[in-house]
């Protein structure tokens, strides 16, 4: 699990090991996309005035949906510290 301290520094615990890192702002953000076949789209997702057959012909049967935008990355450069529970 990843937790952030008061300064915004991430702490990542895996089993009996703890990693401390830092959050770095990316120079250029990027999008996370989900690729779906047009046949999987529900009625609420379809565009107004465009039939599903027309969309399938124009897009090759595939639609890309933006799921999120990544603006920061987490860097864990140090060796893990052993913790006892």
PyMOL Python script that loads the backbone (N, CA, C, O; Angstrom):
from pymol import cmd

cmd.read_pdbstr("""\
ATOM      1  N   UNK A   1       0.836  -1.186   0.000  1.00  0.00           N
ATOM      2  CA  UNK A   1       0.000   0.000   0.000  1.00  0.00           C
ATOM      3  C   UNK A   1       0.884   1.254   0.000  1.00  0.00           C
ATOM      4  O   UNK A   1       1.938   1.277   0.635  1.00  0.00           O
ATOM      5  N   UNK A   2       0.456   2.266  -0.698  1.00  0.00           N
ATOM      6  CA  UNK A   2       1.186   3.532  -0.776  1.00  0.00           C
ATOM      7  C   UNK A   2       0.500   4.538   0.137  1.00  0.00           C
ATOM      8  O   UNK A   2      -0.713   4.734   0.068  1.00  0.00           O
ATOM      9  N   UNK A   3       1.294   5.172   0.991  1.00  0.00           N
ATOM     10  CA  UNK A   3       0.787   6.227   1.869  1.00  0.00           C
ATOM     11  C   UNK A   3       1.667   7.449   1.694  1.00  0.00           C
ATOM     12  O   UNK A   3       2.854   7.328   1.392  1.00  0.00           O
ATOM     13  N   UNK A   4       1.089   8.625   1.884  1.00  0.00           N
ATOM     14  CA  UNK A   4       1.821   9.879   1.731  1.00  0.00           C
ATOM     15  C   UNK A   4       1.951  10.557   3.087  1.00  0.00           C
ATOM     16  O   UNK A   4       0.988  10.602   3.852  1.00  0.00           O
ATOM     17  N   UNK A   5       3.150  11.092   3.396  1.00  0.00           N
ATOM     18  CA  UNK A   5       3.338  11.811   4.650  1.00  0.00           C
ATOM     19  C   UNK A   5       2.885  13.263   4.489  1.00  0.00           C
ATOM     20  O   UNK A   5       2.350  13.630   3.443  1.00  0.00           O
ATOM     21  N   UNK A   6       3.093  14.084   5.505  1.00  0.00           N
ATOM     22  CA  UNK A   6       2.638  15.480   5.495  1.00  0.00           C
ATOM     23  C   UNK A   6       3.298  16.299   4.394  1.00  0.00           C
ATOM     24  O   UNK A   6       2.707  17.260   3.900  1.00  0.00           O
ATOM     25  N   UNK A   7       4.529  15.926   4.001  1.00  0.00           N
ATOM     26  CA  UNK A   7       5.238  16.656   2.942  1.00  0.00           C
ATOM     27  C   UNK A   7       4.886  16.166   1.553  1.00  0.00           C
ATOM     28  O   UNK A   7       5.346  16.744   0.569  1.00  0.00           O
ATOM     29  N   UNK A   8       4.078  15.112   1.441  1.00  0.00           N
ATOM     30  CA  UNK A   8       3.690  14.572   0.141  1.00  0.00           C
ATOM     31  C   UNK A   8       4.630  13.494  -0.368  1.00  0.00           C
ATOM     32  O   UNK A   8       4.507  13.077  -1.520  1.00  0.00           O
ATOM     33  N   UNK A   9       5.571  13.027   0.456  1.00  0.00           N
ATOM     34  CA  UNK A   9       6.499  11.977   0.052  1.00  0.00           C
ATOM     35  C   UNK A   9       5.819  10.613   0.213  1.00  0.00           C
ATOM     36  O   UNK A   9       5.222  10.343   1.255  1.00  0.00           O
ATOM     37  N   UNK A  10       5.903   9.751  -0.810  1.00  0.00           N
ATOM     38  CA  UNK A  10       5.251   8.447  -0.721  1.00  0.00           C
ATOM     39  C   UNK A  10       6.065   7.444   0.082  1.00  0.00           C
ATOM     40  O   UNK A  10       7.295   7.481   0.089  1.00  0.00           O
ATOM     41  N   UNK A  11       5.359   6.552   0.756  1.00  0.00           N
ATOM     42  CA  UNK A  11       5.954   5.438   1.491  1.00  0.00           C
ATOM     43  C   UNK A  11       5.202   4.187   1.050  1.00  0.00           C
ATOM     44  O   UNK A  11       3.980   4.114   1.177  1.00  0.00           O
ATOM     45  N   UNK A  12       5.935   3.205   0.532  1.00  0.00           N
ATOM     46  CA  UNK A  12       5.353   2.014  -0.075  1.00  0.00           C
ATOM     47  C   UNK A  12       5.742   0.807   0.761  1.00  0.00           C
ATOM     48  O   UNK A  12       6.932   0.544   0.936  1.00  0.00           O
ATOM     49  N   UNK A  13       4.760   0.059   1.286  1.00  0.00           N
ATOM     50  CA  UNK A  13       5.033  -1.109   2.125  1.00  0.00           C
ATOM     51  C   UNK A  13       4.626  -2.367   1.357  1.00  0.00           C
ATOM     52  O   UNK A  13       3.479  -2.521   0.937  1.00  0.00           O
ATOM     53  N   UNK A  14       5.613  -3.271   1.186  1.00  0.00           N
ATOM     54  CA  UNK A  14       5.388  -4.567   0.544  1.00  0.00           C
ATOM     55  C   UNK A  14       5.865  -5.635   1.522  1.00  0.00           C
ATOM     56  O   UNK A  14       7.066  -5.781   1.752  1.00  0.00           O
ATOM     57  N   UNK A  15       4.935  -6.374   2.092  1.00  0.00           N
ATOM     58  CA  UNK A  15       5.301  -7.412   3.046  1.00  0.00           C
ATOM     59  C   UNK A  15       6.022  -6.821   4.246  1.00  0.00           C
ATOM     60  O   UNK A  15       5.450  -6.012   4.978  1.00  0.00           O
ATOM     61  N   UNK A  16       7.289  -7.223   4.458  1.00  0.00           N
ATOM     62  CA  UNK A  16       8.097  -6.719   5.566  1.00  0.00           C
ATOM     63  C   UNK A  16       9.108  -5.678   5.112  1.00  0.00           C
ATOM     64  O   UNK A  16      10.102  -5.444   5.800  1.00  0.00           O
ATOM     65  N   UNK A  17       8.875  -5.058   3.985  1.00  0.00           N
ATOM     66  CA  UNK A  17       9.814  -4.065   3.449  1.00  0.00           C
ATOM     67  C   UNK A  17       9.104  -2.740   3.222  1.00  0.00           C
ATOM     68  O   UNK A  17       7.943  -2.702   2.815  1.00  0.00           O
ATOM     69  N   UNK A  18       9.825  -1.648   3.491  1.00  0.00           N
ATOM     70  CA  UNK A  18       9.283  -0.309   3.295  1.00  0.00           C
ATOM     71  C   UNK A  18      10.213   0.460   2.368  1.00  0.00           C
ATOM     72  O   UNK A  18      11.429   0.475   2.554  1.00  0.00           O
ATOM     73  N   UNK A  19       9.619   1.095   1.371  1.00  0.00           N
ATOM     74  CA  UNK A  19      10.360   1.945   0.438  1.00  0.00           C
ATOM     75  C   UNK A  19       9.904   3.381   0.633  1.00  0.00           C
ATOM     76  O   UNK A  19       8.705   3.650   0.712  1.00  0.00           O
ATOM     77  N   UNK A  20      10.844   4.292   0.711  1.00  0.00           N
ATOM     78  CA  UNK A  20      10.513   5.716   0.789  1.00  0.00           C
ATOM     79  C   UNK A  20      10.984   6.361  -0.495  1.00  0.00           C
ATOM     80  O   UNK A  20      12.067   6.059  -0.997  1.00  0.00           O
ATOM     81  N   UNK A  21      10.165   7.251  -1.020  1.00  0.00           N
ATOM     82  CA  UNK A  21      10.487   7.866  -2.294  1.00  0.00           C
ATOM     83  C   UNK A  21      10.064   9.314  -2.344  1.00  0.00           C
ATOM     84  O   UNK A  21       9.895   9.980  -1.323  1.00  0.00           O
ATOM     85  N   UNK A  22       9.896   9.783  -3.583  1.00  0.00           N
ATOM     86  CA  UNK A  22       9.446  11.154  -3.795  1.00  0.00           C
ATOM     87  C   UNK A  22       8.556  11.208  -5.027  1.00  0.00           C
ATOM     88  O   UNK A  22       8.680  10.389  -5.937  1.00  0.00           O
ATOM     89  N   UNK A  23       7.663  12.178  -5.041  1.00  0.00           N
ATOM     90  CA  UNK A  23       6.761  12.398  -6.171  1.00  0.00           C
ATOM     91  C   UNK A  23       7.372  13.461  -7.067  1.00  0.00           C
ATOM     92  O   UNK A  23       7.722  14.549  -6.609  1.00  0.00           O
ATOM     93  N   UNK A  24       7.496  13.139  -8.346  1.00  0.00           N
ATOM     94  CA  UNK A  24       8.108  14.052  -9.311  1.00  0.00           C
ATOM     95  C   UNK A  24       7.068  14.442 -10.355  1.00  0.00           C
ATOM     96  O   UNK A  24       6.382  13.583 -10.908  1.00  0.00           O
ATOM     97  N   UNK A  25       6.956  15.735 -10.618  1.00  0.00           N
ATOM     98  CA  UNK A  25       6.014  16.223 -11.630  1.00  0.00           C
ATOM     99  C   UNK A  25       6.596  15.932 -13.011  1.00  0.00           C
ATOM    100  O   UNK A  25       7.761  16.229 -13.276  1.00  0.00           O
ATOM    101  N   UNK A  26       5.782  15.351 -13.887  1.00  0.00           N
ATOM    102  CA  UNK A  26       6.222  15.049 -15.249  1.00  0.00           C
ATOM    103  C   UNK A  26       6.318  16.326 -16.076  1.00  0.00           C
ATOM    104  O   UNK A  26       5.538  17.258 -15.880  1.00  0.00           O
ATOM    105  N   UNK A  27       7.271  16.368 -16.994  1.00  0.00           N
ATOM    106  CA  UNK A  27       7.403  17.540 -17.871  1.00  0.00           C
ATOM    107  C   UNK A  27       6.160  17.693 -18.737  1.00  0.00           C
ATOM    108  O   UNK A  27       5.675  18.801 -18.965  1.00  0.00           O
ATOM    109  N   UNK A  28       5.655  16.556 -19.216  1.00  0.00           N
ATOM    110  CA  UNK A  28       4.483  16.574 -20.078  1.00  0.00           C
ATOM    111  C   UNK A  28       3.518  15.478 -19.612  1.00  0.00           C
ATOM    112  O   UNK A  28       3.882  14.303 -19.657  1.00  0.00           O
ATOM    113  N   UNK A  29       2.310  15.816 -19.169  1.00  0.00           N
ATOM    114  CA  UNK A  29       1.373  14.787 -18.729  1.00  0.00           C
ATOM    115  C   UNK A  29       0.944  13.897 -19.897  1.00  0.00           C
ATOM    116  O   UNK A  29       1.008  14.305 -21.057  1.00  0.00           O
ATOM    117  N   UNK A  30       0.503  12.673 -19.575  1.00  0.00           N
ATOM    118  CA  UNK A  30       0.005  11.793 -20.621  1.00  0.00           C
ATOM    119  C   UNK A  30      -1.298  11.144 -20.186  1.00  0.00           C
ATOM    120  O   UNK A  30      -1.610  11.071 -18.997  1.00  0.00           O
ATOM    121  N   UNK A  31      -2.053  10.674 -21.173  1.00  0.00           N
ATOM    122  CA  UNK A  31      -3.374  10.110 -20.922  1.00  0.00           C
ATOM    123  C   UNK A  31      -3.299   8.589 -20.842  1.00  0.00           C
ATOM    124  O   UNK A  31      -2.487   7.955 -21.517  1.00  0.00           O
ATOM    125  N   UNK A  32      -4.154   8.020 -20.008  1.00  0.00           N
ATOM    126  CA  UNK A  32      -4.314   6.572 -19.923  1.00  0.00           C
ATOM    127  C   UNK A  32      -5.590   6.253 -20.695  1.00  0.00           C
ATOM    128  O   UNK A  32      -6.657   6.785 -20.391  1.00  0.00           O
ATOM    129  N   UNK A  33      -5.474   5.379 -21.698  1.00  0.00           N
ATOM    130  CA  UNK A  33      -6.592   5.083 -22.588  1.00  0.00           C
ATOM    131  C   UNK A  33      -7.083   3.662 -22.386  1.00  0.00           C
ATOM    132  O   UNK A  33      -6.315   2.772 -22.022  1.00  0.00           O
ATOM    133  N   UNK A  34      -8.379   3.457 -22.627  1.00  0.00           N
ATOM    134  CA  UNK A  34      -8.979   2.126 -22.629  1.00  0.00           C
ATOM    135  C   UNK A  34      -9.524   1.889 -24.025  1.00  0.00           C
ATOM    136  O   UNK A  34     -10.279   2.702 -24.557  1.00  0.00           O
ATOM    137  N   UNK A  35      -9.133   0.767 -24.611  1.00  0.00           N
ATOM    138  CA  UNK A  35      -9.570   0.415 -25.958  1.00  0.00           C
ATOM    139  C   UNK A  35     -10.760  -0.536 -25.850  1.00  0.00           C
ATOM    140  O   UNK A  35     -10.684  -1.560 -25.171  1.00  0.00           O
ATOM    141  N   UNK A  36     -11.870  -0.188 -26.530  1.00  0.00           N
ATOM    142  CA  UNK A  36     -13.073  -1.012 -26.490  1.00  0.00           C
ATOM    143  C   UNK A  36     -13.583  -1.240 -27.897  1.00  0.00           C
ATOM    144  O   UNK A  36     -13.463  -0.382 -28.771  1.00  0.00           O
ATOM    145  N   UNK A  37     -14.156  -2.422 -28.095  1.00  0.00           N
ATOM    146  CA  UNK A  37     -14.845  -2.674 -29.360  1.00  0.00           C
ATOM    147  C   UNK A  37     -16.171  -1.943 -29.304  1.00  0.00           C
ATOM    148  O   UNK A  37     -16.772  -1.818 -28.237  1.00  0.00           O
ATOM    149  N   UNK A  38     -16.627  -1.462 -30.440  1.00  0.00           N
ATOM    150  CA  UNK A  38     -17.864  -0.680 -30.481  1.00  0.00           C
ATOM    151  C   UNK A  38     -19.053  -1.518 -30.026  1.00  0.00           C
ATOM    152  O   UNK A  38     -19.999  -0.963 -29.468  1.00  0.00           O
ATOM    153  N   UNK A  39     -19.045  -2.825 -30.241  1.00  0.00           N
ATOM    154  CA  UNK A  39     -20.140  -3.691 -29.827  1.00  0.00           C
ATOM    155  C   UNK A  39     -20.295  -3.757 -28.322  1.00  0.00           C
ATOM    156  O   UNK A  39     -21.359  -4.148 -27.842  1.00  0.00           O
ATOM    157  N   UNK A  40     -19.258  -3.382 -27.542  1.00  0.00           N
ATOM    158  CA  UNK A  40     -19.311  -3.430 -26.085  1.00  0.00           C
ATOM    159  C   UNK A  40     -19.878  -2.156 -25.483  1.00  0.00           C
ATOM    160  O   UNK A  40     -20.089  -2.099 -24.272  1.00  0.00           O
ATOM    161  N   UNK A  41     -20.129  -1.135 -26.286  1.00  0.00           N
ATOM    162  CA  UNK A  41     -20.616   0.146 -25.786  1.00  0.00           C
ATOM    163  C   UNK A  41     -22.104   0.049 -25.463  1.00  0.00           C
ATOM    164  O   UNK A  41     -22.882  -0.494 -26.246  1.00  0.00           O
ATOM    165  N   UNK A  42     -22.490   0.573 -24.318  1.00  0.00           N
ATOM    166  CA  UNK A  42     -23.901   0.564 -23.938  1.00  0.00           C
ATOM    167  C   UNK A  42     -24.636   1.691 -24.657  1.00  0.00           C
ATOM    168  O   UNK A  42     -24.012   2.526 -25.312  1.00  0.00           O
ATOM    169  N   UNK A  43     -25.951   1.712 -24.535  1.00  0.00           N
ATOM    170  CA  UNK A  43     -26.750   2.749 -25.184  1.00  0.00           C
ATOM    171  C   UNK A  43     -26.418   4.138 -24.646  1.00  0.00           C
ATOM    172  O   UNK A  43     -26.498   5.114 -25.392  1.00  0.00           O
ATOM    173  N   UNK A  44     -26.047   4.252 -23.368  1.00  0.00           N
ATOM    174  CA  UNK A  44     -25.721   5.550 -22.778  1.00  0.00           C
ATOM    175  C   UNK A  44     -24.409   6.111 -23.311  1.00  0.00           C
ATOM    176  O   UNK A  44     -24.214   7.327 -23.307  1.00  0.00           O
ATOM    177  N   UNK A  45     -23.488   5.231 -23.778  1.00  0.00           N
ATOM    178  CA  UNK A  45     -22.183   5.670 -24.264  1.00  0.00           C
ATOM    179  C   UNK A  45     -22.199   6.123 -25.716  1.00  0.00           C
ATOM    180  O   UNK A  45     -21.285   6.829 -26.141  1.00  0.00           O
ATOM    181  N   UNK A  46     -23.209   5.739 -26.489  1.00  0.00           N
ATOM    182  CA  UNK A  46     -23.187   6.018 -27.925  1.00  0.00           C
ATOM    183  C   UNK A  46     -23.400   7.504 -28.202  1.00  0.00           C
ATOM    184  O   UNK A  46     -24.048   8.211 -27.430  1.00  0.00           O
ATOM    185  N   UNK A  47     -22.836   7.962 -29.326  1.00  0.00           N
ATOM    186  CA  UNK A  47     -22.954   9.373 -29.716  1.00  0.00           C
ATOM    187  C   UNK A  47     -24.355   9.655 -30.227  1.00  0.00           C
ATOM    188  O   UNK A  47     -25.033   8.763 -30.736  1.00  0.00           O
ATOM    189  N   UNK A  48     -24.784  10.907 -30.088  1.00  0.00           N
ATOM    190  CA  UNK A  48     -26.105  11.291 -30.552  1.00  0.00           C
ATOM    191  C   UNK A  48     -26.095  11.359 -32.076  1.00  0.00           C
ATOM    192  O   UNK A  48     -25.164  11.899 -32.673  1.00  0.00           O
ATOM    193  N   UNK A  49     -27.137  10.808 -32.702  1.00  0.00           N
ATOM    194  CA  UNK A  49     -27.315  10.949 -34.139  1.00  0.00           C
ATOM    195  C   UNK A  49     -26.418  10.059 -34.984  1.00  0.00           C
ATOM    196  O   UNK A  49     -26.483  10.149 -36.210  1.00  0.00           O
ATOM    197  N   UNK A  50     -25.588   9.209 -34.402  1.00  0.00           N
ATOM    198  CA  UNK A  50     -24.712   8.339 -35.176  1.00  0.00           C
ATOM    199  C   UNK A  50     -25.085   6.898 -34.875  1.00  0.00           C
ATOM    200  O   UNK A  50     -25.081   6.464 -33.723  1.00  0.00           O
ATOM    201  N   UNK A  51     -25.408   6.165 -35.939  1.00  0.00           N
ATOM    202  CA  UNK A  51     -25.759   4.761 -35.716  1.00  0.00           C
ATOM    203  C   UNK A  51     -24.506   3.964 -35.408  1.00  0.00           C
ATOM    204  O   UNK A  51     -23.401   4.368 -35.770  1.00  0.00           O
ATOM    205  N   UNK A  52     -24.674   2.830 -34.739  1.00  0.00           N
ATOM    206  CA  UNK A  52     -23.517   2.026 -34.359  1.00  0.00           C
ATOM    207  C   UNK A  52     -22.850   1.430 -35.592  1.00  0.00           C
ATOM    208  O   UNK A  52     -21.640   1.206 -35.574  1.00  0.00           O
ATOM    209  N   UNK A  53     -23.599   1.163 -36.664  1.00  0.00           N
ATOM    210  CA  UNK A  53     -22.994   0.646 -37.901  1.00  0.00           C
ATOM    211  C   UNK A  53     -22.101   1.700 -38.542  1.00  0.00           C
ATOM    212  O   UNK A  53     -21.022   1.375 -39.037  1.00  0.00           O
ATOM    213  N   UNK A  54     -22.532   2.951 -38.541  1.00  0.00           N
ATOM    214  CA  UNK A  54     -21.721   4.031 -39.112  1.00  0.00           C
ATOM    215  C   UNK A  54     -20.459   4.245 -38.295  1.00  0.00           C
ATOM    216  O   UNK A  54     -19.388   4.477 -38.857  1.00  0.00           O
ATOM    217  N   UNK A  55     -20.576   4.167 -36.953  1.00  0.00           N
ATOM    218  CA  UNK A  55     -19.397   4.319 -36.099  1.00  0.00           C
ATOM    219  C   UNK A  55     -18.414   3.176 -36.332  1.00  0.00           C
ATOM    220  O   UNK A  55     -17.203   3.397 -36.338  1.00  0.00           O
ATOM    221  N   UNK A  56     -18.920   1.955 -36.524  1.00  0.00           N
ATOM    222  CA  UNK A  56     -18.053   0.807 -36.732  1.00  0.00           C
ATOM    223  C   UNK A  56     -17.280   0.958 -38.038  1.00  0.00           C
ATOM    224  O   UNK A  56     -16.096   0.626 -38.094  1.00  0.00           O
ATOM    225  N   UNK A  57     -17.930   1.453 -39.085  1.00  0.00           N
ATOM    226  CA  UNK A  57     -17.243   1.644 -40.363  1.00  0.00           C
ATOM    227  C   UNK A  57     -16.201   2.750 -40.264  1.00  0.00           C
ATOM    228  O   UNK A  57     -15.102   2.603 -40.797  1.00  0.00           O
ATOM    229  N   UNK A  58     -16.520   3.844 -39.598  1.00  0.00           N
ATOM    230  CA  UNK A  58     -15.614   4.995 -39.561  1.00  0.00           C
ATOM    231  C   UNK A  58     -14.429   4.797 -38.627  1.00  0.00           C
ATOM    232  O   UNK A  58     -13.372   5.386 -38.856  1.00  0.00           O
ATOM    233  N   UNK A  59     -14.570   3.986 -37.579  1.00  0.00           N
ATOM    234  CA  UNK A  59     -13.497   3.812 -36.596  1.00  0.00           C
ATOM    235  C   UNK A  59     -12.892   2.421 -36.609  1.00  0.00           C
ATOM    236  O   UNK A  59     -12.081   2.108 -35.737  1.00  0.00           O
ATOM    237  N   UNK A  60     -13.250   1.580 -37.554  1.00  0.00           N
ATOM    238  CA  UNK A  60     -12.705   0.239 -37.600  1.00  0.00           C
ATOM    239  C   UNK A  60     -13.216  -0.638 -36.469  1.00  0.00           C
ATOM    240  O   UNK A  60     -12.581  -1.644 -36.151  1.00  0.00           O
ATOM    241  N   UNK A  61     -14.328  -0.299 -35.855  1.00  0.00           N
ATOM    242  CA  UNK A  61     -14.904  -1.115 -34.792  1.00  0.00           C
ATOM    243  C   UNK A  61     -14.263  -0.918 -33.433  1.00  0.00           C
ATOM    244  O   UNK A  61     -14.519  -1.705 -32.522  1.00  0.00           O
ATOM    245  N   UNK A  62     -13.427   0.118 -33.262  1.00  0.00           N
ATOM    246  CA  UNK A  62     -12.709   0.342 -32.000  1.00  0.00           C
ATOM    247  C   UNK A  62     -12.919   1.775 -31.538  1.00  0.00           C
ATOM    248  O   UNK A  62     -12.929   2.707 -32.342  1.00  0.00           O
ATOM    249  N   UNK A  63     -13.087   1.939 -30.221  1.00  0.00           N
ATOM    250  CA  UNK A  63     -13.194   3.272 -29.637  1.00  0.00           C
ATOM    251  C   UNK A  63     -12.191   3.387 -28.501  1.00  0.00           C
ATOM    252  O   UNK A  63     -12.011   2.439 -27.738  1.00  0.00           O
ATOM    253  N   UNK A  64     -11.533   4.540 -28.380  1.00  0.00           N
ATOM    254  CA  UNK A  64     -10.595   4.801 -27.295  1.00  0.00           C
ATOM    255  C   UNK A  64     -11.249   5.738 -26.295  1.00  0.00           C
ATOM    256  O   UNK A  64     -11.784   6.784 -26.664  1.00  0.00           O
ATOM    257  N   UNK A  65     -11.202   5.355 -25.033  1.00  0.00           N
ATOM    258  CA  UNK A  65     -11.804   6.152 -23.967  1.00  0.00           C
ATOM    259  C   UNK A  65     -10.682   6.635 -23.040  1.00  0.00           C
ATOM    260  O   UNK A  65      -9.833   5.841 -22.633  1.00  0.00           O
ATOM    261  N   UNK A  66     -10.673   7.929 -22.705  1.00  0.00           N
ATOM    262  CA  UNK A  66      -9.681   8.469 -21.774  1.00  0.00           C
ATOM    263  C   UNK A  66     -10.121   8.113 -20.356  1.00  0.00           C
ATOM    264  O   UNK A  66     -11.183   8.535 -19.897  1.00  0.00           O
ATOM    265  N   UNK A  67      -9.283   7.325 -19.665  1.00  0.00           N
ATOM    266  CA  UNK A  67      -9.595   6.869 -18.315  1.00  0.00           C
ATOM    267  C   UNK A  67      -9.030   7.832 -17.281  1.00  0.00           C
ATOM    268  O   UNK A  67      -9.647   8.053 -16.239  1.00  0.00           O
ATOM    269  N   UNK A  68      -7.854   8.409 -17.560  1.00  0.00           N
ATOM    270  CA  UNK A  68      -7.239   9.324 -16.607  1.00  0.00           C
ATOM    271  C   UNK A  68      -6.067  10.057 -17.229  1.00  0.00           C
ATOM    272  O   UNK A  68      -5.661   9.766 -18.354  1.00  0.00           O
ATOM    273  N   UNK A  69      -5.526  11.017 -16.480  1.00  0.00           N
ATOM    274  CA  UNK A  69      -4.366  11.789 -16.905  1.00  0.00           C
ATOM    275  C   UNK A  69      -3.299  11.666 -15.814  1.00  0.00           C
ATOM    276  O   UNK A  69      -3.570  11.932 -14.643  1.00  0.00           O
ATOM    277  N   UNK A  70      -2.086  11.263 -16.203  1.00  0.00           N
ATOM    278  CA  UNK A  70      -0.987  11.101 -15.258  1.00  0.00           C
ATOM    279  C   UNK A  70      -0.141  12.365 -15.289  1.00  0.00           C
ATOM    280  O   UNK A  70       0.362  12.756 -16.342  1.00  0.00           O
ATOM    281  N   UNK A  71       0.016  13.009 -14.121  1.00  0.00           N
ATOM    282  CA  UNK A  71       0.780  14.252 -14.031  1.00  0.00           C
ATOM    283  C   UNK A  71       2.042  14.102 -13.191  1.00  0.00           C
ATOM    284  O   UNK A  71       2.966  14.905 -13.317  1.00  0.00           O
ATOM    285  N   UNK A  72       2.092  13.068 -12.323  1.00  0.00           N
ATOM    286  CA  UNK A  72       3.248  12.850 -11.450  1.00  0.00           C
ATOM    287  C   UNK A  72       3.667  11.397 -11.505  1.00  0.00           C
ATOM    288  O   UNK A  72       2.861  10.513 -11.794  1.00  0.00           O
ATOM    289  N   UNK A  73       4.950  11.160 -11.223  1.00  0.00           N
ATOM    290  CA  UNK A  73       5.424   9.792 -11.082  1.00  0.00           C
ATOM    291  C   UNK A  73       6.065   9.643  -9.705  1.00  0.00           C
ATOM    292  O   UNK A  73       6.589  10.604  -9.143  1.00  0.00           O
ATOM    293  N   UNK A  74       6.016   8.435  -9.179  1.00  0.00           N
ATOM    294  CA  UNK A  74       6.595   8.146  -7.877  1.00  0.00           C
ATOM    295  C   UNK A  74       7.930   7.437  -8.092  1.00  0.00           C
ATOM    296  O   UNK A  74       7.993   6.413  -8.772  1.00  0.00           O
ATOM    297  N   UNK A  75       8.996   7.987  -7.511  1.00  0.00           N
ATOM    298  CA  UNK A  75      10.337   7.412  -7.646  1.00  0.00           C
ATOM    299  C   UNK A  75      10.765   6.829  -6.309  1.00  0.00           C
ATOM    300  O   UNK A  75      10.758   7.521  -5.291  1.00  0.00           O
ATOM    301  N   UNK A  76      11.137   5.555  -6.316  1.00  0.00           N
ATOM    302  CA  UNK A  76      11.650   4.867  -5.137  1.00  0.00           C
ATOM    303  C   UNK A  76      13.075   4.441  -5.472  1.00  0.00           C
ATOM    304  O   UNK A  76      13.282   3.350  -6.004  1.00  0.00           O
ATOM    305  N   UNK A  77      14.064   5.288  -5.166  1.00  0.00           N
ATOM    306  CA  UNK A  77      15.437   5.056  -5.573  1.00  0.00           C
ATOM    307  C   UNK A  77      16.263   4.326  -4.512  1.00  0.00           C
ATOM    308  O   UNK A  77      17.287   3.732  -4.848  1.00  0.00           O
ATOM    309  N   UNK A  78      15.853   4.354  -3.255  1.00  0.00           N
ATOM    310  CA  UNK A  78      16.643   3.758  -2.165  1.00  0.00           C
ATOM    311  C   UNK A  78      16.323   2.274  -2.003  1.00  0.00           C
ATOM    312  O   UNK A  78      15.294   1.786  -2.470  1.00  0.00           O
ATOM    313  N   UNK A  79      17.239   1.567  -1.326  1.00  0.00           N
ATOM    314  CA  UNK A  79      17.000   0.173  -1.014  1.00  0.00           C
ATOM    315  C   UNK A  79      15.863   0.059  -0.004  1.00  0.00           C
ATOM    316  O   UNK A  79      15.659   0.965   0.804  1.00  0.00           O
ATOM    317  N   UNK A  80      15.118  -1.053  -0.044  1.00  0.00           N
ATOM    318  CA  UNK A  80      14.039  -1.210   0.935  1.00  0.00           C
ATOM    319  C   UNK A  80      14.557  -1.389   2.353  1.00  0.00           C
ATOM    320  O   UNK A  80      15.603  -1.996   2.581  1.00  0.00           O
ATOM    321  N   UNK A  81      13.810  -0.853   3.286  1.00  0.00           N
ATOM    322  CA  UNK A  81      14.140  -0.962   4.704  1.00  0.00           C
ATOM    323  C   UNK A  81      13.289  -2.103   5.286  1.00  0.00           C
ATOM    324  O   UNK A  81      12.080  -2.149   5.059  1.00  0.00           O
ATOM    325  N   UNK A  82      13.915  -3.018   6.030  1.00  0.00           N
ATOM    326  CA  UNK A  82      13.176  -4.109   6.655  1.00  0.00           C
ATOM    327  C   UNK A  82      12.422  -3.598   7.874  1.00  0.00           C
ATOM    328  O   UNK A  82      12.975  -2.856   8.686  1.00  0.00           O
ATOM    329  N   UNK A  83      11.176  -3.989   8.001  1.00  0.00           N
ATOM    330  CA  UNK A  83      10.375  -3.604   9.154  1.00  0.00           C
ATOM    331  C   UNK A  83       9.852  -4.852   9.836  1.00  0.00           C
ATOM    332  O   UNK A  83       9.545  -5.841   9.169  1.00  0.00           O
ATOM    333  N   UNK A  84       9.748  -4.822  11.140  1.00  0.00           N
ATOM    334  CA  UNK A  84       9.210  -5.940  11.908  1.00  0.00           C
ATOM    335  C   UNK A  84       7.836  -5.553  12.430  1.00  0.00           C
ATOM    336  O   UNK A  84       7.642  -4.460  12.962  1.00  0.00           O
ATOM    337  N   UNK A  85       6.903  -6.452  12.272  1.00  0.00           N
ATOM    338  CA  UNK A  85       5.544  -6.182  12.746  1.00  0.00           C
ATOM    339  C   UNK A  85       5.231  -7.066  13.903  1.00  0.00           C
ATOM    340  O   UNK A  85       4.131  -6.997  14.452  1.00  0.00           O
TER     341      UNK A  85
END
""", "prot")
cmd.dss("prot")
cmd.show_as("cartoon", "prot")
cmd.util.cbc("prot")
cmd.orient("prot")
